[in-house]
Amino acid sequence: MTTLTVNIDSKKTEKAIKAILDAFGLDYNIAHAETTKRALNKSEQIIYDRLKKSAEEIKLYKEGKIQLQDATEFLNEL
């Protein structure tokens, strides 16, 4: 007996694979992962880091620990 584990992200693909397994008369079990975490790619990590830094700056601003740049000043720098 051989066990095959296949990770499927698409419902359409899952349905097709199930149809194939049924056509061959094979027994199978389906287990849905609750949360599958994957490593972020480089560009996703950069965005995540920037958002995390921005959230921290907003928190510090709300606590009165830093002053944020005025939107007009920001646009003038562009």
Backbone atoms as SQL, in Angstrom:
CREATE TABLE atoms (id INTEGER PRIMARY KEY, chain TEXT, resi INTEGER, resn TEXT, atom TEXT, x REAL, y REAL, z REAL);
INSERT INTO atoms VALUES
  (1, 'A', 1, 'MET', 'N', 0.853, -1.184, 0.000),
  (2, 'A', 1, 'MET', 'CA', 0.000, 0.000, 0.000),
  (3, 'A', 1, 'MET', 'C', 0.891, 1.238, 0.000),
  (4, 'A', 2, 'THR', 'N', 0.514, 2.213, -0.773),
  (5, 'A', 2, 'THR', 'CA', 1.246, 3.468, -0.876),
  (6, 'A', 2, 'THR', 'C', 0.345, 4.608, -0.446),
  (7, 'A', 3, 'THR', 'N', 0.913, 5.553, 0.313),
  (8, 'A', 3, 'THR', 'CA', 0.181, 6.746, 0.727),
  (9, 'A', 3, 'THR', 'C', 0.737, 7.933, -0.040),
  (10, 'A', 4, 'LEU', 'N', -0.142, 8.703, -0.603),
  (11, 'A', 4, 'LEU', 'CA', 0.236, 9.876, -1.382),
  (12, 'A', 4, 'LEU', 'C', -0.406, 11.101, -0.739),
  (13, 'A', 5, 'THR', 'N', 0.397, 12.100, -0.429),
  (14, 'A', 5, 'THR', 'CA', -0.124, 13.345, 0.139),
  (15, 'A', 5, 'THR', 'C', -0.021, 14.429, -0.923),
  (16, 'A', 6, 'VAL', 'N', -1.138, 15.072, -1.190),
  (17, 'A', 6, 'VAL', 'CA', -1.183, 16.126, -2.200),
  (18, 'A', 6, 'VAL', 'C', -1.780, 17.366, -1.561),
  (19, 'A', 7, 'ASN', 'N', -1.096, 18.492, -1.683),
  (20, 'A', 7, 'ASN', 'CA', -1.606, 19.765, -1.167),
  (21, 'A', 7, 'ASN', 'C', -2.260, 20.522, -2.317),
  (22, 'A', 8, 'ILE', 'N', -3.541, 20.810, -2.167),
  (23, 'A', 8, 'ILE', 'CA', -4.308, 21.458, -3.230),
  (24, 'A', 8, 'ILE', 'C', -4.876, 22.775, -2.701),
  (25, 'A', 9, 'ASP', 'N', -4.664, 23.856, -3.451),
  (26, 'A', 9, 'ASP', 'CA', -5.147, 25.176, -3.046),
  (27, 'A', 9, 'ASP', 'C', -6.465, 25.561, -3.712),
  (28, 'A', 10, 'SER', 'N', -6.870, 24.820, -4.716),
  (29, 'A', 10, 'SER', 'CA', -8.044, 25.200, -5.502),
  (30, 'A', 10, 'SER', 'C', -9.158, 24.163, -5.351),
  (31, 'A', 11, 'LYS', 'N', -10.370, 24.631, -5.105),
  (32, 'A', 11, 'LYS', 'CA', -11.531, 23.737, -5.010),
  (33, 'A', 11, 'LYS', 'C', -11.773, 23.019, -6.339),
  (34, 'A', 12, 'LYS', 'N', -11.550, 23.727, -7.437),
  (35, 'A', 12, 'LYS', 'CA', -11.744, 23.138, -8.758),
  (36, 'A', 12, 'LYS', 'C', -10.775, 21.979, -8.974),
  (37, 'A', 13, 'THR', 'N', -9.519, 22.177, -8.605),
  (38, 'A', 13, 'THR', 'CA', -8.521, 21.121, -8.733),
  (39, 'A', 13, 'THR', 'C', -8.841, 19.964, -7.808),
  (40, 'A', 14, 'GLU', 'N', -9.269, 20.271, -6.594),
  (41, 'A', 14, 'GLU', 'CA', -9.636, 19.223, -5.640),
  (42, 'A', 14, 'GLU', 'C', -10.747, 18.339, -6.217),
  (43, 'A', 15, 'LYS', 'N', -11.728, 18.968, -6.809),
  (44, 'A', 15, 'LYS', 'CA', -12.850, 18.227, -7.397),
  (45, 'A', 15, 'LYS', 'C', -12.364, 17.317, -8.527),
  (46, 'A', 16, 'ALA', 'N', -11.448, 17.826, -9.365),
  (47, 'A', 16, 'ALA', 'CA', -10.925, 17.036, -10.485),
  (48, 'A', 16, 'ALA', 'C', -10.119, 15.843, -9.986),
  (49, 'A', 17, 'ILE', 'N', -9.283, 16.056, -8.975),
  (50, 'A', 17, 'ILE', 'CA', -8.467, 14.975, -8.423),
  (51, 'A', 17, 'ILE', 'C', -9.366, 13.910, -7.795),
  (52, 'A', 18, 'LYS', 'N', -10.386, 14.344, -7.082),
  (53, 'A', 18, 'LYS', 'CA', -11.323, 13.392, -6.475),
  (54, 'A', 18, 'LYS', 'C', -12.013, 12.560, -7.555),
  (55, 'A', 19, 'ALA', 'N', -12.373, 13.174, -8.668),
  (56, 'A', 19, 'ALA', 'CA', -13.024, 12.452, -9.764),
  (57, 'A', 19, 'ALA', 'C', -12.076, 11.404, -10.345),
  (58, 'A', 20, 'ILE', 'N', -10.824, 11.746, -10.479),
  (59, 'A', 20, 'ILE', 'CA', -9.828, 10.792, -10.997),
  (60, 'A', 20, 'ILE', 'C', -9.674, 9.613, -10.040),
  (61, 'A', 21, 'LEU', 'N', -9.538, 9.919, -8.750),
  (62, 'A', 21, 'LEU', 'CA', -9.394, 8.851, -7.762),
  (63, 'A', 21, 'LEU', 'C', -10.623, 7.944, -7.738),
  (64, 'A', 22, 'ASP', 'N', -11.797, 8.539, -7.848),
  (65, 'A', 22, 'ASP', 'CA', -13.041, 7.756, -7.904),
  (66, 'A', 22, 'ASP', 'C', -13.072, 6.865, -9.150),
  (67, 'A', 23, 'ALA', 'N', -12.621, 7.429, -10.282),
  (68, 'A', 23, 'ALA', 'CA', -12.626, 6.667, -11.539),
  (69, 'A', 23, 'ALA', 'C', -11.727, 5.440, -11.442),
  (70, 'A', 24, 'PHE', 'N', -10.629, 5.548, -10.705),
  (71, 'A', 24, 'PHE', 'CA', -9.729, 4.413, -10.511),
  (72, 'A', 24, 'PHE', 'C', -10.176, 3.501, -9.375),
  (73, 'A', 25, 'GLY', 'N', -11.215, 3.900, -8.670),
  (74, 'A', 25, 'GLY', 'CA', -11.729, 3.095, -7.574),
  (75, 'A', 25, 'GLY', 'C', -10.818, 3.100, -6.348),
  (76, 'A', 26, 'LEU', 'N', -10.087, 4.188, -6.160),
  (77, 'A', 26, 'LEU', 'CA', -9.149, 4.295, -5.038),
  (78, 'A', 26, 'LEU', 'C', -9.821, 4.906, -3.818),
  (79, 'A', 27, 'ASP', 'N', -9.413, 4.438, -2.641),
  (80, 'A', 27, 'ASP', 'CA', -9.871, 5.034, -1.387),
  (81, 'A', 27, 'ASP', 'C', -8.991, 6.238, -1.070),
  (82, 'A', 28, 'TYR', 'N', -9.602, 7.287, -0.538),
  (83, 'A', 28, 'TYR', 'CA', -8.825, 8.463, -0.171),
  (84, 'A', 28, 'TYR', 'C', -9.482, 9.160, 1.011),
  (85, 'A', 29, 'ASN', 'N', -8.671, 9.933, 1.719),
  (86, 'A', 29, 'ASN', 'CA', -9.134, 10.744, 2.847),
  (87, 'A', 29, 'ASN', 'C', -8.821, 12.193, 2.538),
  (88, 'A', 30, 'ILE', 'N', -9.706, 13.059, 2.958),
  (89, 'A', 30, 'ILE', 'CA', -9.495, 14.495, 2.748),
  (90, 'A', 30, 'ILE', 'C', -9.353, 15.164, 4.102),
  (91, 'A', 31, 'ALA', 'N', -8.254, 15.874, 4.274),
  (92, 'A', 31, 'ALA', 'CA', -8.013, 16.639, 5.499),
  (93, 'A', 31, 'ALA', 'C', -7.763, 18.087, 5.097),
  (94, 'A', 32, 'HIS', 'N', -8.597, 18.971, 5.599),
  (95, 'A', 32, 'HIS', 'CA', -8.435, 20.387, 5.285),
  (96, 'A', 32, 'HIS', 'C', -7.567, 21.041, 6.352),
  (97, 'A', 33, 'ALA', 'N', -6.507, 21.685, 5.918),
  (98, 'A', 33, 'ALA', 'CA', -5.624, 22.389, 6.848),
  (99, 'A', 33, 'ALA', 'C', -6.331, 23.646, 7.332),
  (100, 'A', 34, 'GLU', 'N', -6.288, 23.874, 8.621),
  (101, 'A', 34, 'GLU', 'CA', -6.935, 25.062, 9.188),
  (102, 'A', 34, 'GLU', 'C', -6.202, 26.328, 8.740),
  (103, 'A', 35, 'THR', 'N', -4.933, 26.367, 9.011),
  (104, 'A', 35, 'THR', 'CA', -4.117, 27.486, 8.553),
  (105, 'A', 35, 'THR', 'C', -2.763, 26.937, 8.138),
  (106, 'A', 36, 'THR', 'N', -2.481, 27.069, 6.886),
  (107, 'A', 36, 'THR', 'CA', -1.190, 26.632, 6.388),
  (108, 'A', 36, 'THR', 'C', -0.328, 27.870, 6.221),
  (109, 'A', 37, 'LYS', 'N', 0.732, 27.917, 6.995),
  (110, 'A', 37, 'LYS', 'CA', 1.628, 29.065, 6.899),
  (111, 'A', 37, 'LYS', 'C', 2.762, 28.721, 5.957),
  (112, 'A', 38, 'ARG', 'N', 3.080, 29.653, 5.100),
  (113, 'A', 38, 'ARG', 'CA', 4.211, 29.484, 4.209),
  (114, 'A', 38, 'ARG', 'C', 5.138, 30.661, 4.399),
  (115, 'A', 39, 'ALA', 'N', 6.356, 30.474, 4.039),
  (116, 'A', 39, 'ALA', 'CA', 7.324, 31.556, 4.148),
  (117, 'A', 39, 'ALA', 'C', 6.973, 32.641, 3.128),
  (118, 'A', 40, 'LEU', 'N', 7.166, 33.885, 3.535),
  (119, 'A', 40, 'LEU', 'CA', 6.928, 34.990, 2.618),
  (120, 'A', 40, 'LEU', 'C', 8.061, 35.071, 1.613),
  (121, 'A', 41, 'ASN', 'N', 7.727, 35.435, 0.384),
  (122, 'A', 41, 'ASN', 'CA', 8.808, 35.659, -0.575),
  (123, 'A', 41, 'ASN', 'C', 9.415, 37.029, -0.288),
  (124, 'A', 42, 'LYS', 'N', 10.462, 37.390, -1.002),
  (125, 'A', 42, 'LYS', 'CA', 11.222, 38.607, -0.703),
  (126, 'A', 42, 'LYS', 'C', 10.360, 39.872, -0.758),
  (127, 'A', 43, 'SER', 'N', 9.565, 40.013, -1.803),
  (128, 'A', 43, 'SER', 'CA', 8.749, 41.231, -1.932),
  (129, 'A', 43, 'SER', 'C', 7.644, 41.265, -0.870),
  (130, 'A', 44, 'GLU', 'N', 7.069, 40.116, -0.534),
  (131, 'A', 44, 'GLU', 'CA', 6.055, 40.066, 0.520),
  (132, 'A', 44, 'GLU', 'C', 6.659, 40.422, 1.872),
  (133, 'A', 45, 'GLN', 'N', 7.896, 39.960, 2.121),
  (134, 'A', 45, 'GLN', 'CA', 8.566, 40.260, 3.380),
  (135, 'A', 45, 'GLN', 'C', 8.852, 41.751, 3.502),
  (136, 'A', 46, 'ILE', 'N', 9.249, 42.383, 2.404),
  (137, 'A', 46, 'ILE', 'CA', 9.516, 43.822, 2.405),
  (138, 'A', 46, 'ILE', 'C', 8.241, 44.588, 2.746),
  (139, 'A', 47, 'ILE', 'N', 7.124, 44.222, 2.115),
  (140, 'A', 47, 'ILE', 'CA', 5.847, 44.888, 2.388),
  (141, 'A', 47, 'ILE', 'C', 5.431, 44.669, 3.839),
  (142, 'A', 48, 'TYR', 'N', 5.568, 43.437, 4.316),
  (143, 'A', 48, 'TYR', 'CA', 5.217, 43.126, 5.708),
  (144, 'A', 48, 'TYR', 'C', 6.039, 43.974, 6.670),
  (145, 'A', 49, 'ASP', 'N', 7.345, 44.051, 6.435),
  (146, 'A', 49, 'ASP', 'CA', 8.212, 44.835, 7.319),
  (147, 'A', 49, 'ASP', 'C', 7.832, 46.309, 7.321),
  (148, 'A', 50, 'ARG', 'N', 7.499, 46.850, 6.147),
  (149, 'A', 50, 'ARG', 'CA', 7.102, 48.263, 6.060),
  (150, 'A', 50, 'ARG', 'C', 5.789, 48.518, 6.791),
  (151, 'A', 51, 'LEU', 'N', 4.832, 47.615, 6.626),
  (152, 'A', 51, 'LEU', 'CA', 3.550, 47.772, 7.324),
  (153, 'A', 51, 'LEU', 'C', 3.726, 47.653, 8.834),
  (154, 'A', 52, 'LYS', 'N', 4.570, 46.749, 9.263),
  (155, 'A', 52, 'LYS', 'CA', 4.835, 46.572, 10.684),
  (156, 'A', 52, 'LYS', 'C', 5.476, 47.830, 11.268),
  (157, 'A', 53, 'LYS', 'N', 6.441, 48.408, 10.528),
  (158, 'A', 53, 'LYS', 'CA', 7.102, 49.637, 10.972),
  (159, 'A', 53, 'LYS', 'C', 6.091, 50.787, 11.034),
  (160, 'A', 54, 'SER', 'N', 5.221, 50.879, 10.031),
  (161, 'A', 54, 'SER', 'CA', 4.217, 51.939, 10.009),
  (162, 'A', 54, 'SER', 'C', 3.250, 51.806, 11.184),
  (163, 'A', 55, 'ALA', 'N', 2.839, 50.592, 11.485),
  (164, 'A', 55, 'ALA', 'CA', 1.933, 50.370, 12.613),
  (165, 'A', 55, 'ALA', 'C', 2.612, 50.772, 13.928),
  (166, 'A', 56, 'GLU', 'N', 3.879, 50.464, 14.058),
  (167, 'A', 56, 'GLU', 'CA', 4.619, 50.838, 15.269),
  (168, 'A', 56, 'GLU', 'C', 4.729, 52.364, 15.375),
  (169, 'A', 57, 'GLU', 'N', 4.975, 53.048, 14.246),
  (170, 'A', 57, 'GLU', 'CA', 5.050, 54.510, 14.259),
  (171, 'A', 57, 'GLU', 'C', 3.712, 55.132, 14.653),
  (172, 'A', 58, 'ILE', 'N', 2.616, 54.574, 14.163),
  (173, 'A', 58, 'ILE', 'CA', 1.286, 55.072, 14.535),
  (174, 'A', 58, 'ILE', 'C', 1.053, 54.890, 16.034),
  (175, 'A', 59, 'LYS', 'N', 1.455, 53.755, 16.551),
  (176, 'A', 59, 'LYS', 'CA', 1.314, 53.490, 17.985),
  (177, 'A', 59, 'LYS', 'C', 2.111, 54.509, 18.800),
  (178, 'A', 60, 'LEU', 'N', 3.366, 54.761, 18.392),
  (179, 'A', 60, 'LEU', 'CA', 4.196, 55.729, 19.105),
  (180, 'A', 60, 'LEU', 'C', 3.618, 57.136, 19.003),
  (181, 'A', 61, 'TYR', 'N', 3.030, 57.474, 17.839),
  (182, 'A', 61, 'TYR', 'CA', 2.399, 58.779, 17.658),
  (183, 'A', 61, 'TYR', 'C', 1.215, 58.936, 18.610),
  (184, 'A', 62, 'LYS', 'N', 0.394, 57.897, 18.697),
  (185, 'A', 62, 'LYS', 'CA', -0.767, 57.949, 19.588),
  (186, 'A', 62, 'LYS', 'C', -0.354, 58.087, 21.048),
  (187, 'A', 63, 'GLU', 'N', 0.803, 57.522, 21.385),
  (188, 'A', 63, 'GLU', 'CA', 1.311, 57.617, 22.754),
  (189, 'A', 63, 'GLU', 'C', 2.021, 58.952, 23.004),
  (190, 'A', 64, 'GLY', 'N', 2.168, 59.767, 21.937),
  (191, 'A', 64, 'GLY', 'CA', 2.809, 61.062, 22.069),
  (192, 'A', 64, 'GLY', 'C', 4.320, 61.000, 22.121),
  (193, 'A', 65, 'LYS', 'N', 4.903, 59.893, 21.707),
  (194, 'A', 65, 'LYS', 'CA', 6.354, 59.711, 21.785),
  (195, 'A', 65, 'LYS', 'C', 7.085, 60.209, 20.550),
  (196, 'A', 66, 'ILE', 'N', 6.378, 60.335, 19.419),
  (197, 'A', 66, 'ILE', 'CA', 6.995, 60.860, 18.196),
  (198, 'A', 66, 'ILE', 'C', 6.023, 61.794, 17.501),
  (199, 'A', 67, 'GLN', 'N', 6.548, 62.617, 16.626),
  (200, 'A', 67, 'GLN', 'CA', 5.738, 63.479, 15.777),
  (201, 'A', 67, 'GLN', 'C', 5.831, 62.947, 14.355),
  (202, 'A', 68, 'LEU', 'N', 4.710, 62.870, 13.671),
  (203, 'A', 68, 'LEU', 'CA', 4.705, 62.416, 12.291),
  (204, 'A', 68, 'LEU', 'C', 4.827, 63.599, 11.350),
  (205, 'A', 69, 'GLN', 'N', 5.353, 63.325, 10.169),
  (206, 'A', 69, 'GLN', 'CA', 5.524, 64.349, 9.154),
  (207, 'A', 69, 'GLN', 'C', 4.159, 64.757, 8.606),
  (208, 'A', 70, 'ASP', 'N', 3.975, 66.045, 8.394),
  (209, 'A', 70, 'ASP', 'CA', 2.754, 66.575, 7.809),
  (210, 'A', 70, 'ASP', 'C', 2.643, 66.095, 6.361),
  (211, 'A', 71, 'ALA', 'N', 1.432, 65.830, 5.893),
  (212, 'A', 71, 'ALA', 'CA', 1.214, 65.332, 4.536),
  (213, 'A', 71, 'ALA', 'C', 1.731, 66.308, 3.489),
  (214, 'A', 72, 'THR', 'N', 1.581, 67.591, 3.727),
  (215, 'A', 72, 'THR', 'CA', 2.070, 68.603, 2.791),
  (216, 'A', 72, 'THR', 'C', 3.579, 68.529, 2.675),
  (217, 'A', 73, 'GLU', 'N', 4.270, 68.389, 3.795),
  (218, 'A', 73, 'GLU', 'CA', 5.730, 68.255, 3.773),
  (219, 'A', 73, 'GLU', 'C', 6.147, 67.008, 2.995),
  (220, 'A', 74, 'PHE', 'N', 5.430, 65.928, 3.223),
  (221, 'A', 74, 'PHE', 'CA', 5.727, 64.671, 2.528),
  (222, 'A', 74, 'PHE', 'C', 5.592, 64.853, 1.027),
  (223, 'A', 75, 'LEU', 'N', 4.484, 65.473, 0.590),
  (224, 'A', 75, 'LEU', 'CA', 4.258, 65.668, -0.833),
  (225, 'A', 75, 'LEU', 'C', 5.272, 66.614, -1.455),
  (226, 'A', 76, 'ASN', 'N', 5.723, 67.609, -0.694),
  (227, 'A', 76, 'ASN', 'CA', 6.744, 68.530, -1.194),
  (228, 'A', 76, 'ASN', 'C', 8.070, 67.818, -1.421),
  (229, 'A', 77, 'GLU', 'N', 8.358, 66.777, -0.639),
  (230, 'A', 77, 'GLU', 'CA', 9.597, 66.031, -0.808),
  (231, 'A', 77, 'GLU', 'C', 9.582, 65.212, -2.103),
  (232, 'A', 78, 'LEU', 'N', 8.385, 64.839, -2.534),
  (233, 'A', 78, 'LEU', 'CA', 8.276, 64.055, -3.771),
  (234, 'A', 78, 'LEU', 'C', 8.586, 64.926, -4.960);
